[in-house]
Amino acid sequence: MRLEVVETVKPTVLKPNQALRLIARQNCTDRHGNRRRAGEEWLVRSEGAYLPGLDEEISGIINA
């Protein structure tokens, strides 16, 4: 079996008054147990480092 690195993902650190906009690449369940459909967008508002899952794509950071 041969493995290939497709992409290296680094965590994004959210500071106070920031939110992370995510998009589901395909139907999945996020880390909070919510079911997401492909193309659905949502916000993560908790402070600290966030490492997106395989089916999540970071769209941007929103400042308050």
HELIX and SHEET records of a PDB file:
SHEET    1   A 2 THR A  12  LEU A  14  0                                        
SHEET    2   A 2 GLY A  48  TYR A  50 -1                                        
SHEET    1   B 3 GLU A  41  VAL A  44  0                                        
SHEET    2   B 3 GLN A  18  ALA A  24 -1                                        
SHEET    3   B 3 GLU A  56  ASN A  63 -1                                        
SHEET    1   C 2 CYS A  28  THR A  29  0                                        
SHEET    2   C 2 ARG A  35  ARG A  36 -1                                        
END                                                                             
